[in-house]
C-alpha cells in the first residue's frame, strides 16, 4: 500500500518537543485517522511532527503526494487548530474587542478572506452547509465562536488539500451543523482523494468514516488500530470522577462576608443589541433569580455570547440598556469592578485573548482581580487559594508551568480554576468543556454540581451538547437567530 506519510524512528531535534520514544508511524493511502488521548498527552506534538513543523534528528518525515499536482507539504497538508483566531487581527486581538464597534473597521470582512475555488460544486456545498452567504459581508471580529469555526473550515476546504488535519472540529458547533459536518466529511472522502486526520479529546463522537485510531498517552504514540478494534478496547468513563473528599471540601467552603444576597441576580428589560444592519438581540426580557441554574442555548450566531457579555459588562452597549445586576441598575453609580468581584466567568473569547505566558498559578490568580494577566504581586493567602482550586481541578502539577506551553485542554482547566477561585455568587460558563478529554469533562461536571449545591449559588451555562449540562440545571433559555 502507498503510504502518504511515513515516520521512521522519528526524534525531534529540540528535546522540548520530543515524545518519550522514537515515533514510528505509517498512514496509508485511503486511511482516515483519529488521533486520540487525554489533555496534555502529546496529540498536538504528534501532529506537529507529522506536518514537519519540528525538524527530526535523523530521518525526516517521508511524504508521497504522487496523485497531487504539487510536492510541497504546505500545498497538500492543511492543519486547522481552531484557536478561535480572528483572521488577520491575531497580533492585536484583545479581550472584549468583539464587542467594541469602533474597532470593526480595522478588521477584514469574511468575503475578502475566502480564497477562490476551481471546484464550483464544492464551493456551493460548503456555502450551503455553513450558511456562508449570510456571513460574507460580516467583519471577521463579529463572528461568534461557532461561526468562526465554520469560516475556518470553509476557507481551508476551498484550498482543496490532499490531507486535512483538524483539531477537535466539532466543538463549538450547534448540533445541526455537527451532523452536517459529519456528512460533508464523509462525502468528501468518498468523492475526492482527500484524507482526513482528526485530533479528538472527546472520543465519543468519532465519525463512522474514520478507518483507524492512533492513541497517544503520556507522550507515547500507541499502535494504529482499526476503528472497531479501538472502540472495543476504549475504557469507560466513570459516572463520577471527583473524589468524595474533594466534593466535601467544596461543600464546606466558608462563605464570604461581603455577599449581595440579592433576590434578583440578573434583570434585562427589553434589551436590544445591533451591529450595523444586523440585530443580535431584540426586546429581550430575562430575569435570573438567586439560586437558579440556567442553561442558555441556541444555534451558532444567535447571540448567546453577546448576551453574556452584557451581563459581565464587557459589551459597551450594556450601558445603554436597561440591565440590573444583583439588584443594582446598570449606570446608577455602581462600580462595575465591584460587581465583577461576585462573578466567575470563562468563555472562548477569554481563552482566545489569554496570550500571557505566565505561570499557570498566576493565570488562576488573575481571576481574583478580573484581569487578563496578573498585575499585582500575589500575596501568600491568594496563592494558597489558587493552589487549593488547582488541586480541586487536578492540575496542581501545572502550577509553575507557563500557560502558553500547556495544551489547549490544560489551558482550559486553568481558566476554569480562574473562574472558581473567588467563590463567586454568579458563575457564568460559556462552553466550559471545550477541548477537554472525557475524564476531565466528567470531572468538571462533578465540580460544577458540587459548587452549585452550596447555598445561593447562581449559574448560567452555555453548551451545544445536552449531555454536558450538569444535573443541577433548573431553567433554560433558547435564543433564535434574528
Residue, then its C-alpha position, 0 to 999 in steps of 0.5 A: x500500500x502507498x503510504x502518504x506519510x511515513x515516520x521512521x524512528x522519528x526524534x525531534x531535534x529540540x528535546x522540548x518537543x520530543x515524545x518519550x520514544x522514537x515515533x514510528x508511524x505509517x498512514x496509508x493511502x485511503x486511511x482516515x485517522x483519529x488521533x486520540x488521548x487525554x489533555x496534555x498527552x502529546x496529540x498536538x506534538x504528534x501532529x506537529x511532527x507529522x506536518x514537519x513543523x519540528x525538524x527530526x534528528x535523523x530521518x525526516x518525515x517521508x511524504x508521497x503526494x504522487x496523485x497531487x499536482x504539487x510536492x510541497x507539504x504546505x500545498x497538500x497538508x492543511x492543519x486547522x487548530x481552531x484557536x478561535x483566531x480572528x483572521x488577520x487581527x491575531x497580533x492585536x486581538x484583545x479581550x472584549x474587542x468583539x464587542x467594541x464597534x469602533x474597532x470593526x473597521x480595522x478588521x477584514x470582512x469574511x468575503x475578502x478572506x475566502x480564497x477562490x475555488x476551481x471546484x464550483x460544486x464544492x464551493x456551493x456545498x460548503x456555502x450551503x452547509x455553513x450558511x456562508x452567504x449570510x456571513x460574507x459581508x460580516x467583519x471577521x471580529x463579529x463572528x461568534x465562536x461557532x461561526x468562526x469555526x465554520x469560516x475556518x473550515x470553509x476557507x481551508x476546504x476551498x484550498x482543496x488539500x490532499x490531507x486535512x488535519x483538524x483539531x477537535x472540529x466539532x466543538x463549538x458547533x450547534x448540533x445541526x451543523x455537527x451532523x452536517x459536518x459529519x456528512x460533508x466529511x464523509x462525502x468528501x472522502x468518498x468523492x475526492x482523494x482527500x484524507x482526513x486526520x482528526x485530533x479528538x479529546x472527546x472520543x465519543x463522537x468519532x465519525x463512522x468514516x474514520x478507518x483507524x485510531x492512533x492513541x497517544x498517552x503520556x507522550x507515547x504514540x500507541x499502535x494504529x488500530x482499526x476503528x472497531x478494534x479501538x472502540x472495543x478496547x476504549x475504557x469507560x468513563x466513570x459516572x463520577x470522577x471527583x473524589x468524595x473528599x474533594x466534593x466535601x471540601x467544596x461543600x464546606x467552603x466558608x462563605x464570604x462576608x461581603x455577599x449581595x444576597x440579592x433576590x434578583x441576580x440578573x434583570x434585562x428589560x427589553x434589551x436590544x443589541x445591533x451591529x450595523x444592519x444586523x440585530x443580535x438581540x431584540x426586546x429581550x426580557x430575562x430575569x435570573x433569580x438567586x439560586x437558579x441554574x440556567x442553561x442558555x442555548x441556541x444555534x451558532x450566531x444567535x447571540x448567546x455570547x453577546x448576551x453574556x457579555x452584557x451581563x459581565x459588562x464587557x459589551x459597551x452597549x450594556x450601558x445603554x440598556x436597561x440591565x440590573x445586576x444583583x439588584x443594582x441598575x446598570x449606570x446608577x453609580x455602581x462600580x462595575x469592578x465591584x460587581x465583577x468581584x461576585x462573578x466567575x466567568x470563562x468563555x472562548x473569547x477569554x481563552x482566545x485573548x489569554x496570550x500571557x505566558x505566565x505561570x499557570x498559578x498566576x493565570x488562576x490568580x488573575x481571576x481574583x482581580x478580573x484581569x487578563x494577566x496578573x498585575x499585582x504581586x500575589x500575596x501568600x493567602x491568594x496563592x494558597x487559594x489558587x493552589x487549593x482550586x488547582x488541586x480541586x481541578x487536578x492540575x496542581x502539577x501545572x502550577x509553575x508551568x507557563x500557560x502558553x506551553x500547556x495544551x489547549x485542554x490544560x489551558x482550559x482547566x486553568x481558566x476554569x480554576x480562574x473562574x472558581x477561585x473567588x467563590x463567586x455568587x454568579x458563575x457564568x460558563x460559556x462552553x466550559x468543556x471545550x477541548x477537554x478529554x472525557x475524564x476531565x469533562x466528567x470531572x468538571x461536571x462533578x465540580x460544577x454540581x458540587x459548587x452549585x449545591x452550596x447555598x445561593x449559588x447562581x449559574x448560567x451555562x452555555x453548551x451545544x451538547x445536552x449531555x454536558x449540562x450538569x444535573x443541577x440545571x433548573x431553567x433554560x433559555x433558547x435564543x433564535x437567530x434574528 
